[in-house]
Each structure stands twice: as C-alpha cells, then as structure tokens.
Amino acid sequence: MSVRIRLTVINNTGADIKCTSIKCKKFLDLQVGSVVADKGKAIFLSETSDRIFCEFSQTNNPDAGKWQMGMTSPKLSDNNAYGTFMAGLQKYKKSGSPLELTYILGTKNKADWDNGDKDEGNTITFGDCS
C-alpha cells in the first residue's frame, strides 16, 4: 500500500497534548498516548482510503479541551476532513493522494467536511466508520 493521508498536527493550545482515541482504521506512526509538545509539530501517516478519526486532549488537564479530527481519502470520490471547534483545520485539496492535512490546534478552522477551502461548520459523527 501507499500513503493516502499525511496529517500534520501543530500544537498551539498552550499545553502539551496527547492522542486519546483513534477510530475506524490506524495510522502508521500515531498511537493512543502519543504526545505533541506545546508549540510542537508532528506528522502522522496512514495508508487507509477509508474514514479515520483521532482525538487529542491536554496531558495535564484532559477535560480542559479536546480536539477531534476526521478524514478520508477514498480512491473513487472526494477527499474530506473536519475538525471540532478550534481544531484549526487548514484548507485542503478535495482530490489527489496523499491527502495533505494540517491542523493548528487552538485556532479556528478554515475548512470542513465537504468544503476544502471554507468553513461552513459541516462535520460528521466522530467514529462513524461508514
């Protein structure tokens, strides 16, 4: 297989964050418990063309903030991605592989599900693998 999703996470939350959940499929190099330091950046890869989800929360105060992300890079239809409030999803290309996504956690989204270049608030249910 080849890489279908290249996920960049930039942490601007003011605290270290860790991955608390991965749903539906897997990343090659992201596991539950993986940490991204405050002001840090990490890149994670996946070979799936199905939906995949991940969630991050602050390491020192998990209830203070959670950021959920969902994405897909199917072979026969459009790429899609979303992020919850202040997940900082940046604009992305609706076609092509790998799907290159950047989330700047702690900032406003600039794109959403069905819209690679604007945020109209479109989301899907976290963990909806269909």
N, C-alpha and C positions, 0 to 999 in steps of 0.2 A: 504494500500500500504506500501511498504518498501522503504528505501533509495536506490536509484540507482546511485546517483552521490554525491561524497564528494569532494568539491572544497576548496582547501587551497590557499589563496592569501597572499603572503609575499611582503610587500611594501619596495622595495629598490630604489625608484625613487628620493629620496631627498626632497620630499614634500608629504603632506597629499593628498590622493586620494579619490574620491567618485564615486559610481556607477552612470553612466549617462544613461544607457539603458539596458533593459532586453528584449529579443525577444523570441517568439515562446511558451515557457512554463514558469513556475515560480519556484523560489527557496522557500524553507520554511522560510528562515531567511535572505534573501537578497532582498532589495528593492532599487529602484532608490532613490538616496540620501544617501544611507549607506556609511559611511566613514571608511577608514582604515588609521590610522596614519602612518607617515613616520617611518620606521623601525618596524612597527607593523605587526601583523599576524591575519588573520580572517579565519574562516571555515564556509562554506555555504553548505547546503544540498538540494537535490532535489529528488523527487520521480518519476520523469518522465523517461521513457525509450526512449523518442523522443529527437530530437535536441533541445538544449537550448543555448542561447548566452547571454553574458553580456559584458559591456564596462565600463572601468574606465578612469577617467581623473583627472588631478591635480585640487584641490579645488581652489587654488589661481590663476591659470592660465590655464584654460581648453584647450586653443589652443596650449600649450607647449608640450603636449604629450597625446596620447590616446592609450589605450591597449585594444584590443578586444580579446575575447575568445569564442570558440565554442566547444561544446562537446555533445556526445551521448553515451548511454549505452543500446543499444537495446537488447531485450530478445533473438532474433534469429540470430544475426550477431555480428560482432566485435565491440568493443568499439573504439571510435575515439575522438580525440581532436586536436585543433590547437590554436595558439596564433599569433597575429601580431608581427611585429618587436619589439624585446626587451621585450616581454611579459613573457619570462622566463619559458615556459612550460618545465617541467621536464619529464623524462622518465615515461611511464605509461604502465599498463598491458592491452593487447588487448582483454582479456577475463576476465570474472568474475564480480561479483557485490558485493558491490558497486564499481563503477569506482572511483579510488582514484587519484585525480589530484592535482598537486602543480604547481603554477605559482609564480615565483620570479620576480616580475615586476622590470624592469630596467636591466635585464640580458638576455643573448642570450638563445634562445630556444634550447632544447636538443631532442625534438621530434616534430612531426607534424601529420597532418591528414593522416591516413594510415600507419604511422610509429611510433610505441610506443617507439622505442629505438634509433631513429636518426632523425635529421632534414634535410630533403631534400627540404624544402620550400613549401610543399603541404598545401593548405588551401581550404576553401570553402567560399562562399559569406556570409558575416555577415548578419544574419537574414533569411537565406534560410531554411525555416522550413520543406522542403520536405524530 
